[in-house]
Amino acid sequence: MNGILIVAHAPLASALRQCVLHVFPDAAASVAALDVQPNVLPEETQAQARILMRQLGTPKILVLTDLFGATPCNVASKLVDGVRSRLVAGVNLPMLLRAVSYRHESLDALTSRAMVGGSQGIISVAVTAPQNQVRRSSHDQDHRDHQQ
């Protein structure tokens, strides 16, 4: 089974972990979170992340970070080797739930499923009922623009 480490700006990592444990309470041992604090040196954060990776006790780990190019991602990129661990930036709850659901699969499959889950979890939702939307005049060129 693969481990999952979330490295994100405080308090996002812990919050995401708590959400996952609400749905999958049995996943506590395989999901770890590191909240990156604003006044902590990256080297200290990296050391904490290494400890959490060891504590997961799994041979393969998927590391998820919140924002590409930011400190959590930069720290995490120094931890992963591309073989025993992989890194995906842009973590969201659908991505994380998908990753936990498939944590028993190969690291390649897990990484792919997490990325698909994250992108498929982004959906535009109408905020008003169709009967409350403003009607377009009949000379409007794009008739598809207002469809649900």
LUMKEDO-816085 format. One record per atom (N, C-alpha, C): residue number from 1; residue in one letter; atom name; x, y, z. Coordinates in steps of 0.05 Angstrom, whole numbers, plus 5000, padded with zeros to 4 digits. Layout:
N
   roba   timar   tivex      X      Y      Z
    NUM       A      CA      X      Y      Z
...
//
This chain:
148
   roba   timar   tivex      X      Y      Z
      1       M       N   5017   4977   5000
      1       M      CA   5000   5000   5000
      1       M       C   5018   5025   5000
      2       N       N   5010   5045   4985
      2       N      CA   5025   5070   4983
      2       N       C   5017   5089   5006
      3       G       N   5036   5105   5013
      3       G      CA   5030   5126   5032
      3       G       C   5025   5152   5017
      4       I       N   5011   5171   5030
      4       I      CA   5005   5197   5018
      4       I       C   5013   5218   5038
      5       L       N   5029   5237   5029
      5       L      CA   5038   5259   5045
      5       L       C   5028   5285   5032
      6       I       N   5014   5301   5048
      6       I      CA   5004   5327   5038
      6       I       C   5022   5348   5050
      7       V       N   5034   5365   5033
      7       V      CA   5051   5387   5042
      7       V       C   5039   5412   5030
      8       A       N   5028   5429   5048
      8       A      CA   5014   5453   5038
      8       A       C   5016   5476   5059
      9       H       N   5010   5500   5050
      9       H      CA   5009   5523   5067
      9       H       C   4990   5518   5090
     10       A       N   4998   5526   5114
     10       A      CA   4982   5522   5138
     10       A       C   4956   5538   5135
     11       P       N   4934   5527   5143
     11       P      CA   4928   5501   5155
     11       P       C   4917   5481   5135
     12       L       N   4922   5485   5109
     12       L      CA   4909   5469   5088
     12       L       C   4915   5439   5090
     13       A       N   4940   5432   5094
     13       A      CA   4947   5404   5094
     13       A       C   4932   5389   5116
     14       S       N   4931   5399   5140
     14       S      CA   4917   5386   5162
     14       S       C   4887   5386   5156
     15       A       N   4876   5407   5145
     15       A      CA   4848   5408   5139
     15       A       C   4840   5387   5118
     16       L       N   4856   5384   5097
     16       L      CA   4851   5364   5077
     16       L       C   4852   5336   5089
     17       R       N   4872   5331   5106
     17       R      CA   4874   5305   5119
     17       R       C   4850   5299   5136
     18       Q       N   4840   5319   5151
     18       Q      CA   4816   5315   5167
     18       Q       C   4792   5309   5150
     19       C       N   4789   5322   5127
     19       C      CA   4767   5316   5109
     19       C       C   4768   5288   5099
     20       V       N   4792   5279   5092
     20       V      CA   4796   5251   5082
     20       V       C   4789   5231   5104
     21       L       N   4798   5236   5128
     21       L      CA   4792   5218   5150
     21       L       C   4763   5217   5158
     22       H       N   4748   5238   5151
     22       H      CA   4719   5239   5155
     22       H       C   4706   5218   5137
     23       V       N   4716   5215   5113
     23       V      CA   4705   5197   5093
     23       V       C   4718   5169   5096
     24       F       N   4744   5168   5101
     24       F      CA   4759   5143   5103
     24       F       C   4774   5142   5130
     25       P       N   4760   5137   5152
     25       P      CA   4773   5136   5178
     25       P       C   4795   5115   5181
     26       D       N   4793   5095   5164
     26       D      CA   4814   5073   5165
     26       D       C   4840   5081   5151
     27       A       N   4841   5105   5139
     27       A      CA   4865   5114   5124
     27       A       C   4884   5130   5141
     28       A       N   4879   5133   5167
     28       A      CA   4896   5150   5184
     28       A       C   4925   5143   5183
     29       A       N   4932   5118   5182
     29       A      CA   4960   5110   5182
     29       A       C   4974   5115   5156
     30       S       N   4959   5117   5134
     30       S      CA   4972   5120   5108
     30       S       C   4971   5148   5096
     31       V       N   4959   5167   5111
     31       V      CA   4958   5195   5102
     31       V       C   4970   5213   5123
     32       A       N   4990   5228   5115
     32       A      CA   5003   5247   5134
     32       A       C   5001   5275   5122
     33       A       N   5002   5295   5140
     33       A      CA   5000   5323   5131
     33       A       C   5021   5340   5144
     34       L       N   5032   5358   5129
     34       L      CA   5051   5377   5139
     34       L       C   5042   5405   5131
     35       D       N   5035   5421   5151
     35       D      CA   5027   5449   5147
     35       D       C   5053   5466   5147
     36       V       N   5058   5479   5124
     36       V      CA   5082   5495   5122
     36       V       C   5076   5523   5134
     37       Q       N   5090   5529   5155
     37       Q      CA   5086   5554   5169
     37       Q       C   5102   5577   5156
     38       P       N   5092   5601   5157
     38       P      CA   5105   5623   5142
     38       P       C   5133   5631   5152
     39       N       N   5139   5627   5178
     39       N      CA   5165   5636   5188
     39       N       C   5184   5614   5194
     40       V       N   5180   5591   5182
     40       V      CA   5198   5568   5186
     40       V       C   5216   5565   5161
     41       L       N   5241   5561   5165
     41       L      CA   5260   5558   5143
     41       L       C   5253   5533   5127
     42       P       N   5257   5535   5100
     42       P      CA   5251   5512   5083
     42       P       C   5266   5486   5092
     43       E       N   5291   5490   5102
     43       E      CA   5306   5466   5110
     43       E       C   5293   5452   5134
     44       E       N   5281   5468   5152
     44       E      CA   5267   5456   5175
     44       E       C   5242   5441   5165
     45       T       N   5228   5454   5147
     45       T      CA   5204   5441   5135
     45       T       C   5211   5415   5121
     46       Q       N   5233   5416   5106
     46       Q      CA   5242   5392   5092
     46       Q       C   5249   5369   5112
     47       A       N   5262   5376   5134
     47       A      CA   5268   5356   5155
     47       A       C   5243   5344   5167
     48       Q       N   5223   5361   5172
     48       Q      CA   5197   5351   5182
     48       Q       C   5184   5332   5162
     49       A       N   5185   5340   5137
     49       A      CA   5173   5323   5116
     49       A       C   5186   5296   5114
     50       R       N   5213   5296   5116
     50       R      CA   5227   5270   5116
     50       R       C   5219   5252   5139
     51       I       N   5215   5264   5162
     51       I      CA   5206   5248   5185
     51       I       C   5179   5236   5180
     52       L       N   5161   5252   5169
     52       L      CA   5134   5243   5163
     52       L       C   5134   5220   5143
     53       M       N   5152   5223   5123
     53       M      CA   5154   5202   5102
     53       M       C   5163   5176   5115
     54       R       N   5182   5177   5133
     54       R      CA   5191   5153   5147
     54       R       C   5169   5141   5164
     55       Q       N   5154   5159   5178
     55       Q      CA   5133   5150   5195
     55       Q       C   5110   5136   5180
     56       L       N   5107   5143   5155
     56       L      CA   5086   5129   5139
     56       L       C   5092   5100   5136
     57       G       N   5118   5093   5136
     57       G      CA   5126   5065   5136
     57       G       C   5118   5049   5111
     58       T       N   5116   5063   5089
     58       T      CA   5109   5049   5064
     58       T       C   5132   5053   5044
     59       P       N   5136   5033   5027
     59       P      CA   5158   5036   5008
     59       P       C   5154   5057   4986
     60       K       N   5129   5063   4980
     60       K      CA   5123   5082   4959
     60       K       C   5104   5104   4971
     61       I       N   5110   5129   4963
     61       I      CA   5095   5152   4974
     61       I       C   5087   5172   4952
     62       L       N   5062   5180   4951
     62       L      CA   5053   5202   4934
     62       L       C   5052   5227   4951
     63       V       N   5067   5247   4942
     63       V      CA   5068   5273   4956
     63       V       C   5050   5293   4941
     64       L       N   5032   5305   4955
     64       L      CA   5014   5324   4943
     64       L       C   5019   5352   4955
     65       T       N   5022   5372   4938
     65       T      CA   5026   5399   4948
     65       T       C   5004   5417   4936
     66       D       N   5002   5441   4949
     66       D      CA   4980   5459   4941
     66       D       C   4986   5476   4916
     67       L       N   5009   5487   4914
     67       L      CA   5014   5507   4893
     67       L       C   5042   5503   4881
     68       F       N   5043   5498   4855
     68       F      CA   5068   5495   4841
     68       F       C   5085   5520   4844
     69       G       N   5111   5516   4851
     69       G      CA   5129   5539   4853
     69       G       C   5130   5552   4880
     70       A       N   5112   5546   4898
     70       A      CA   5112   5557   4925
     70       A       C   5129   5540   4943
     71       T       N   5134   5550   4967
     71       T      CA   5152   5536   4986
     71       T       C   5144   5506   4990
     72       P       N   5119   5500   4995
     72       P      CA   5112   5471   5000
     72       P       C   5121   5454   4976
     73       C       N   5116   5463   4952
     73       C      CA   5123   5447   4928
     73       C       C   5154   5446   4925
     74       N       N   5167   5468   4930
     74       N      CA   5196   5469   4928
     74       N       C   5209   5450   4948
     75       V       N   5199   5450   4972
     75       V      CA   5209   5432   4993
     75       V       C   5204   5403   4985
     76       A       N   5180   5397   4976
     76       A      CA   5172   5370   4969
     76       A       C   5188   5360   4945
     77       S       N   5195   5377   4927
     77       S      CA   5210   5369   4903
     77       S       C   5238   5358   4910
     78       K       N   5248   5367   4933
     78       K      CA   5274   5357   4942
     78       K       C   5272   5330   4956
     79       L       N   5248   5321   4961
     79       L      CA   5243   5296   4976
     79       L       C   5237   5272   4957
     80       V       N   5226   5278   4934
     80       V      CA   5217   5256   4917
     80       V       C   5239   5248   4898
     81       D       N   5238   5222   4890
     81       D      CA   5259   5212   4872
     81       D       C   5248   5203   4845
     82       G       N   5221   5204   4842
     82       G      CA   5209   5195   4817
     82       G       C   5206   5165   4814
     83       V       N   5218   5150   4833
     83       V      CA   5216   5121   4832
     83       V       C   5200   5110   4856
     84       R       N   5209   5117   4880
     84       R      CA   5195   5108   4904
     84       R       C   5175   5129   4914
     85       S       N   5177   5153   4902
     85       S      CA   5159   5175   4910
     85       S       C   5154   5192   4886
     86       R       N   5130   5204   4885
     86       R      CA   5121   5221   4863
     86       R       C   5110   5247   4876
     87       L       N   5110   5268   4860
     87       L      CA   5100   5294   4869
     87       L       C   5079   5304   4850
     88       V       N   5056   5313   4861
     88       V      CA   5036   5326   4845
     88       V       C   5028   5351   4859
     89       A       N   5029   5374   4844
     89       A      CA   5021   5400   4855
     89       A       C   4992   5405   4847
     90       G       N   4978   5422   4863
     90       G      CA   4951   5429   4857
     90       G       C   4930   5412   4872
     91       V       N   4938   5402   4895
     91       V      CA   4920   5384   4910
     91       V       C   4893   5397   4915
     92       N       N   4872   5382   4912
     92       N      CA   4845   5390   4921
     92       N       C   4832   5365   4933
     93       L       N   4809   5369   4945
     93       L      CA   4796   5347   4959
     93       L       C   4789   5324   4941
     94       P       N   4778   5328   4917
     94       P      CA   4772   5306   4899
     94       P       C   4797   5290   4892
     95       M       N   4819   5304   4888
     95       M      CA   4844   5290   4882
     95       M       C   4852   5272   4905
     96       L       N   4851   5283   4929
     96       L      CA   4859   5268   4952
     96       L       C   4841   5244   4958
     97       L       N   4815   5248   4955
     97       L      CA   4797   5226   4959
     97       L       C   4802   5203   4939
     98       R       N   4807   5211   4914
     98       R      CA   4814   5191   4894
     98       R       C   4840   5176   4901
     99       A       N   4860   5191   4910
     99       A      CA   4885   5179   4917
     99       A       C   4882   5159   4940
    100       V       N   4867   5167   4960
    100       V      CA   4863   5149   4983
    100       V       C   4847   5124   4974
    101       S       N   4828   5127   4956
    101       S      CA   4812   5105   4946
    101       S       C   4830   5084   4932
    102       Y       N   4850   5093   4918
    102       Y      CA   4867   5076   4902
    102       Y       C   4895   5073   4912
    103       R       N   4900   5077   4938
    103       R      CA   4927   5077   4949
    103       R       C   4940   5049   4948
    104       H       N   4924   5028   4943
    104       H      CA   4935   5001   4941
    104       H       C   4946   4995   4913
    105       E       N   4941   5012   4893
    105       E      CA   4951   5007   4866
    105       E       C   4980   5016   4864
    106       S       N   4992   5011   4841
    106       S      CA   5020   5018   4836
    106       S       C   5023   5049   4839
    107       L       N   5047   5058   4844
    107       L      CA   5051   5087   4847
    107       L       C   5045   5102   4821
    108       D       N   5051   5090   4798
    108       D      CA   5044   5102   4772
    108       D       C   5014   5105   4769
    109       A       N   4999   5084   4775
    109       A      CA   4970   5084   4773
    109       A       C   4958   5104   4793
    110       L       N   4969   5104   4817
    110       L      CA   4959   5122   4838
    110       L       C   4963   5151   4830
    111       T       N   4986   5157   4819
    111       T      CA   4992   5185   4810
    111       T       C   4972   5193   4789
    112       S       N   4968   5175   4769
    112       S      CA   4950   5181   4747
    112       S       C   4921   5185   4758
    113       R       N   4912   5167   4775
    113       R      CA   4885   5169   4786
    113       R       C   4881   5194   4802
    114       A       N   4901   5202   4817
    114       A      CA   4899   5227   4833
    114       A       C   4896   5251   4815
    115       M       N   4912   5252   4794
    115       M      CA   4910   5275   4776
    115       M       C   4883   5276   4761
    116       V       N   4873   5253   4753
    116       V      CA   4847   5252   4739
    116       V       C   4825   5260   4759
    117       G       N   4827   5250   4783
    117       G      CA   4807   5257   4804
    117       G       C   4807   5287   4810
    118       G       N   4830   5299   4811
    118       G      CA   4832   5327   4816
    118       G       C   4819   5344   4794
    119       S       N   4825   5336   4769
    119       S      CA   4814   5352   4747
    119       S       C   4784   5347   4743
    120       Q       N   4775   5322   4746
    120       Q      CA   4747   5316   4743
    120       Q       C   4730   5327   4766
    121       G       N   4743   5334   4788
    121       G      CA   4729   5346   4810
    121       G       C   4723   5375   4807
    122       I       N   4733   5387   4786
    122       I      CA   4728   5415   4780
    122       I       C   4706   5418   4760
    123       I       N   4683   5427   4769
    123       I      CA   4659   5428   4753
    123       I       C   4646   5456   4757
    124       S       N   4638   5468   4735
    124       S      CA   4623   5493   4736
    124       S       C   4594   5486   4743
    125       V       N   4584   5499   4763
    125       V      CA   4557   5494   4773
    125       V       C   4541   5520   4770
    126       A       N   4517   5518   4759
    126       A      CA   4499   5542   4757
    126       A       C   4492   5551   4784
    127       V       N   4492   5577   4788
    127       V      CA   4486   5589   4815
    127       V       C   4457   5597   4817
    128       T       N   4443   5599   4796
    128       T      CA   4415   5606   4797
    128       T       C   4398   5587   4781
    129       A       N   4373   5584   4788
    129       A      CA   4355   5567   4774
    129       A       C   4349   5579   4746
    130       P       N   4345   5563   4726
    130       P      CA   4340   5573   4699
    130       P       C   4317   5594   4698
    131       Q       N   4296   5590   4713
    131       Q      CA   4274   5609   4712
    131       Q       C   4282   5637   4723
    132       N       N   4304   5639   4738
    132       N      CA   4313   5664   4749
    132       N       C   4335   5678   4732
    133       Q       N   4343   5665   4711
    133       Q      CA   4364   5676   4695
    133       Q       C   4353   5696   4675
    134       V       N   4368   5716   4669
    134       V      CA   4360   5737   4650
    134       V       C   4359   5725   4622
    135       R       N   4337   5730   4609
    135       R      CA   4334   5720   4581
    135       R       C   4349   5738   4562
    136       R       N   4361   5726   4542
    136       R      CA   4376   5741   4522
    136       R       C   4356   5748   4500
    137       S       N   4362   5770   4487
    137       S      CA   4346   5779   4465
    137       S       C   4350   5760   4441
    138       S       N   4331   5759   4424
    138       S      CA   4332   5739   4402
    138       S       C   4354   5745   4382
    139       H       N   4365   5769   4382
    139       H      CA   4386   5775   4363
    139       H       C   4414   5769   4374
    140       D       N   4415   5756   4398
    140       D      CA   4440   5748   4409
    140       D       C   4453   5726   4392
    141       Q       N   4478   5729   4385
    141       Q      CA   4492   5711   4367
    141       Q       C   4498   5684   4380
    142       D       N   4503   5683   4406
    142       D      CA   4511   5658   4419
    142       D       C   4488   5647   4436
    143       H       N   4472   5629   4424
    143       H      CA   4449   5619   4438
    143       H       C   4457   5597   4459
    144       R       N   4481   5586   4457
    144       R      CA   4489   5565   4475
    144       R       C   4500   5577   4501
    145       D       N   4506   5602   4502
    145       D      CA   4519   5614   4525
    145       D       C   4503   5612   4551
    146       H       N   4477   5611   4550
    146       H      CA   4460   5612   4574
    146       H       C   4449   5584   4581
    147       Q       N   4456   5564   4566
    147       Q      CA   4445   5537   4571
    147       Q       C   4459   5525   4596
    148       Q       N   4444   5509   4610
    148       Q      CA   4454   5495   4634
    148       Q       C   4469   5470   4626
//
